[in-house]
């Protein structure tokens, strides 16, 4: 007779490439082994950065055999950086009442506000049992070590509903995604917009071209050392302008181009034969993800062209169905990006705070839904007859 056992591991390497990818797959670039291992290997997710790996591995065990049947990324956090589901006010409230908010548990892809599965199960019919077991054991672990809470960030909607049913509070937010409606060209996309918006986008693209700026796409394997050095310099300077330091290092980016090159490409902006800006994109079989960008100096509309229009062009040319360009950004609406709902789940050990936050989430949920409805009304697409 078999029973389920949960192990918490301090590195994804303890599970291994084959075992992890057999369950998680490799289509989503951010949940495959290579991406998460690169974060650990290059020092981006460590106790120093506040992201200590503590991944969940579920085994079906008999007297003679253990079989890995489920995995879930899990990190012990000592800050709230790089999450994109903001709980700074919760941490402040804890502190003001004399409680510690950190450490906490987080199930997420570090530094990546992208929707995707957070729990991978070998046999779908066993998902309810495994979800409940993980809920019980993570909470038990949190209480044992004194972690204040557990947060599941950007899960799929069905996973979010499963955890909500198990009493882990529901939270929603919004992002803006672009959808390729079988466009044959960028002009075909523009033809579906109101005249004023169409002219505005054409004006922006013409302005960039008039500055003598052209664009080059380099797929993962072909990105050379100089491109990586310049890209990383641009990436860091973008964070420095906000008074911050980038979460990721050059070694991390270059590791990805070596271990998963088929899912990475760079868009470089060229002026006077010099690379002046760049954006790094990821892709699955049917989706594009815009993630990291930077520039040597400010050029009007350069960010929009490099990070949005070049991505839309790429989707159209390669038949990708949608484009996730990252968190926030109301300026994306007029460029055809549609508001969507994203999800997270939150368990808090302190029952008093849990009740107060549940009330907050109820009020916030109504606000988010109104916001998405209002944002949808501002989309530049012509109304269908």
C-alpha positions in Angstrom: 0.0 0.0 0.0 1.4 3.4 -0.9 1.2 6.6 1.1 2.1 10.2 0.2 5.2 11.8 1.8 6.2 15.5 1.6 9.8 16.6 1.5 11.1 20.2 1.6 14.3 20.6 -0.3 16.9 23.4 -0.1 17.7 23.3 -3.8 15.9 22.3 -7.0 19.1 20.4 -7.8 18.0 17.8 -5.2 15.0 17.0 -7.4 17.0 17.2 -10.7 16.4 18.3 -14.2 14.7 15.2 -15.6 12.4 14.7 -12.6 11.4 18.4 -12.3 10.8 18.9 -16.1 8.9 15.6 -16.4 6.2 17.1 -14.1 6.5 20.8 -14.9 7.3 20.5 -18.6 9.4 22.9 -20.5 6.9 25.0 -22.4 6.6 27.7 -19.7 10.1 29.1 -19.6 9.8 30.3 -16.0 8.7 27.1 -14.3 11.1 24.8 -16.1 14.1 23.5 -14.2 16.7 25.4 -16.1 15.2 28.8 -15.2 14.7 28.1 -11.5 18.1 26.4 -11.2 19.9 29.3 -12.9 18.4 31.6 -10.3 19.9 29.4 -7.5 23.2 28.7 -9.3 24.0 32.3 -10.0 23.2 33.6 -6.5 19.9 35.4 -7.3 17.8 33.2 -5.0 19.7 32.8 -1.7 19.3 33.8 1.9 21.3 36.9 1.1 18.7 38.1 -1.5 15.8 37.0 0.7 14.8 34.1 -1.5 15.8 30.9 0.2 14.7 27.8 -1.8 12.5 25.4 0.2 10.7 23.6 -2.6 8.0 21.0 -2.1 8.4 17.5 -3.4 5.6 14.9 -2.9 6.3 11.2 -3.2 4.1 8.2 -3.4 5.9 5.7 -1.2 5.7 1.9 -0.8 7.9 -0.4 1.2 10.3 -0.6 -1.7 9.8 2.4 -4.0 9.3 6.2 -3.9 7.9 7.9 -6.9 7.8 11.7 -7.3 4.2 12.7 -7.9 4.1 16.4 -7.4 6.3 19.5 -7.1 5.7 23.1 -6.1 8.2 26.0 -5.9 8.5 27.4 -2.4 10.8 30.0 -1.0 11.4 31.3 2.6 11.3 35.1 2.2 12.9 37.7 4.5 11.6 40.7 2.4 8.9 41.4 -0.2 11.1 42.4 -3.1 10.7 40.8 -6.5 7.1 39.5 -5.9 4.8 42.0 -7.7 1.9 41.2 -5.4 2.4 44.0 -2.9 2.1 43.3 0.8 4.3 46.1 2.1 1.4 47.6 4.0 0.7 44.2 5.7 4.3 44.0 6.8 4.1 47.6 8.1 0.9 46.8 10.0 2.5 43.7 11.6 5.5 45.8 12.7 3.4 48.6 14.1 1.6 46.1 16.3 4.8 44.5 17.5 4.7 41.4 15.3 7.2 40.0 12.9 6.0 39.6 9.3 9.2 38.0 8.1 10.1 35.3 7.4 7.2 34.2 5.2 6.7 31.5 2.6 6.1 32.3 -1.0 5.2 30.0 -3.9 6.1 31.9 -7.0 8.6 32.4 -9.8 11.1 34.9 -8.3 11.2 38.4 -9.9 8.7 37.3 -12.6 5.1 38.5 -12.5 3.8 36.0 -15.0 0.8 33.7 -14.7 1.5 30.0 -14.7 1.0 26.7 -12.9 2.4 26.7 -9.3 1.6 23.0 -8.5 2.5 20.2 -10.9 0.9 16.8 -10.3 1.7 13.6 -12.1 -1.9 12.2 -12.0 -4.7 14.8 -12.4 -7.1 12.7 -10.4 -4.9 12.9 -7.3 -4.7 16.7 -7.4 -7.4 17.4 -4.7 -5.7 15.1 -2.2 -2.2 16.4 -3.0 -3.3 20.1 -2.9 -4.9 19.5 0.6 -1.8 17.7 1.8 0.5 20.5 0.7 -1.7 23.1 2.3 -1.6 21.2 5.6 2.1 20.5 5.5 3.3 24.0 4.4 1.1 25.6 7.1 2.5 23.1 9.7 6.0 24.0 8.6 5.3 27.7 8.8 3.9 27.4 12.3 6.9 25.3 13.4 9.5 27.8 12.1 7.5 30.9 13.0 6.8 32.1 9.5 3.9 34.6 9.4 2.2 33.6 6.2 2.2 31.7 2.9 1.6 33.4 -0.4 0.9 31.7 -3.8 1.5 34.3 -6.5 0.2 34.3 -10.1 -1.2 30.8 -10.1 -3.6 29.6 -12.8 -7.2 30.4 -12.1 -8.2 26.8 -11.3 -5.3 26.5 -8.9 -6.3 29.7 -7.3 -9.8 28.4 -6.9 -8.6 25.1 -5.4 -6.6 26.9 -2.7 -9.4 29.3 -2.1 -11.7 26.4 -1.4 -9.1 25.1 1.1 -9.3 28.4 3.1 -6.3 30.2 1.6 -7.7 33.7 0.9 -8.2 34.9 -2.6 -6.7 38.1 -4.0 -7.0 39.5 -7.5 -5.1 42.1 -9.5 -4.7 43.1 -13.1 -2.2 43.1 -16.0 -2.3 44.1 -19.6 -1.9 41.4 -22.3 -2.0 41.7 -26.1 -3.8 39.1 -28.3 -2.9 38.2 -31.8 -6.2 37.9 -33.6 -4.7 36.1 -36.6 -3.1 39.3 -37.9 -1.2 39.0 -41.1 1.0 42.1 -40.5 1.4 45.0 -38.0 -0.7 47.2 -40.4 -3.4 44.5 -40.2 -3.4 45.0 -36.4 -3.5 48.8 -36.8 -6.4 48.6 -39.2 -8.5 47.2 -36.4 -7.9 50.4 -34.3 -9.7 53.7 -34.2 -8.1 56.2 -36.7 -6.7 58.4 -34.0 -5.0 55.6 -32.1 -3.7 54.1 -35.4 -2.2 57.4 -36.4 -0.6 57.8 -32.9 1.2 54.5 -33.1 2.4 55.1 -36.6 3.7 58.5 -35.5 5.6 56.9 -32.6 7.2 54.3 -34.8 8.1 56.9 -37.5 9.6 59.1 -34.8 12.0 56.3 -33.7 13.0 55.5 -37.3 13.6 59.2 -37.9 16.2 59.2 -35.2 18.2 56.7 -37.2 17.3 53.8 -34.9 16.9 50.3 -36.3 16.3 47.0 -34.6 18.0 43.6 -34.6 16.6 40.3 -33.2 19.1 37.8 -31.9 18.0 34.4 -30.8 19.4 32.8 -27.6 22.3 30.8 -29.0 23.5 33.7 -31.1 23.7 36.5 -28.5 27.3 37.3 -28.1 29.4 38.4 -25.1 29.4 42.1 -26.1 25.6 42.1 -26.5 25.2 40.5 -23.0 27.6 43.1 -21.5 25.7 46.0 -23.0 22.3 44.6 -22.2 23.3 44.1 -18.6 24.7 47.6 -18.4 21.4 49.0 -19.7 19.3 46.8 -17.4 21.3 48.0 -14.4 21.1 51.6 -15.4 17.3 51.4 -15.6 17.1 50.2 -12.0 19.6 52.8 -10.9 17.5 55.6 -12.3 14.8 54.4 -9.8 17.3 54.3 -7.0 17.4 50.5 -7.0 19.8 47.7 -8.1 18.6 45.0 -10.5 17.6 41.7 -8.9 19.5 39.6 -11.5 23.1 39.4 -12.6 24.8 39.0 -16.0 25.7 35.4 -15.2 22.0 34.5 -14.8 21.1 35.9 -18.2 23.9 34.2 -20.0 23.2 30.9 -18.2 19.7 31.0 -19.7 21.0 31.6 -23.2 23.1 28.5 -22.8 20.6 26.2 -21.1 17.3 27.2 -22.8 18.3 29.2 -25.9 15.2 28.2 -27.8 13.1 30.2 -25.5 15.1 33.4 -25.3 15.8 36.2 -27.7 17.0 39.8 -27.6 15.8 42.9 -29.4 18.6 45.4 -29.8 18.1 49.0 -30.8 20.9 50.2 -33.1 21.9 53.8 -33.8 25.1 54.9 -35.6 26.1 51.2 -35.6 26.0 51.2 -31.8 23.7 49.2 -29.6 21.8 51.8 -27.5 19.0 49.8 -25.9 17.8 46.2 -25.6 14.9 44.1 -24.4 15.1 40.4 -23.5 12.0 38.3 -24.3 11.0 34.7 -23.5 8.6 32.5 -25.5 6.6 29.4 -25.2 4.9 27.5 -28.1 2.1 30.1 -28.3 3.0 33.0 -26.0 5.5 35.8 -25.8 6.8 37.2 -22.5 8.5 40.6 -22.4 10.6 40.9 -19.3 13.8 42.9 -19.1 14.8 46.2 -20.8 17.3 49.0 -20.5 18.8 51.8 -22.6 22.0 53.9 -22.7 20.1 57.2 -22.8 16.5 58.5 -23.2 15.0 58.5 -26.7 11.4 59.5 -27.3 9.2 56.5 -27.8 12.2 54.1 -27.8 10.8 52.1 -24.9 7.4 51.6 -26.6 9.1 50.4 -29.8 11.6 48.1 -28.3 9.4 46.5 -25.6 5.9 46.6 -27.2 5.8 47.1 -31.0 8.8 44.8 -31.7 7.1 42.2 -29.5 3.8 42.5 -31.4 5.7 42.3 -34.7 7.4 39.1 -33.5 4.1 37.5 -32.4 2.5 38.2 -35.8 5.5 36.9 -37.7 5.9 33.8 -35.7 2.2 33.0 -35.1 2.3 33.5 -31.3 -1.2 33.9 -29.8 -0.6 36.4 -27.0 2.0 38.7 -25.5 2.5 39.1 -21.7 4.5 42.3 -21.4 4.8 42.3 -17.6 3.3 44.1 -14.6 1.4 47.4 -14.6 1.3 50.0 -17.3 -1.9 51.8 -18.2 0.0 53.3 -21.2 -0.3 49.8 -22.8 -4.1 50.2 -23.2 -3.8 52.6 -26.2 -1.4 50.2 -27.8 -3.9 47.4 -27.8 -3.0 45.6 -24.6 -6.2 44.3 -22.8 -6.7 44.2 -19.1 -6.9 40.7 -17.5 -7.4 39.5 -14.0 -4.5 37.8 -12.2 -4.7 35.8 -9.0 -2.9 35.1 -5.7 -3.7 33.2 -2.5 -2.7 34.2 1.1 -2.7 32.4 4.4 -1.8 34.3 7.6 -1.0 32.6 10.9 -2.3 35.5 13.0 -6.1 35.1 13.0 -6.7 38.8 13.9 -4.7 40.0 11.0 -6.1 37.3 8.7 -9.6 38.6 9.4 -8.6 42.2 8.8 -6.8 41.3 5.5 -9.8 39.2 4.3 -12.0 42.3 4.7 -9.4 44.4 2.8 -9.3 41.8 0.0 -13.0 41.9 -0.4 -13.0 45.6 -0.8 -10.0 45.5 -3.1 -11.6 42.8 -5.3 -14.6 45.1 -6.1 -12.2 47.9 -6.9 -10.1 45.7 -9.3 -13.2 44.5 -11.1 -14.4 48.0 -11.6 -11.0 49.1 -12.8 -10.7 46.3 -15.4 -14.2 47.1 -16.7 -13.3 50.8 -17.0 -9.9 50.0 -18.6 -11.6 47.7 -21.1 -13.8 50.6 -22.2 -10.7 52.6 -23.1 -9.3 50.0 -25.6 -8.6 51.4 -29.0 -10.2 48.6 -31.0 -13.1 49.4 -33.4 -16.4 48.2 -32.2 -17.7 45.2 -34.1 -20.9 45.8 -36.0 
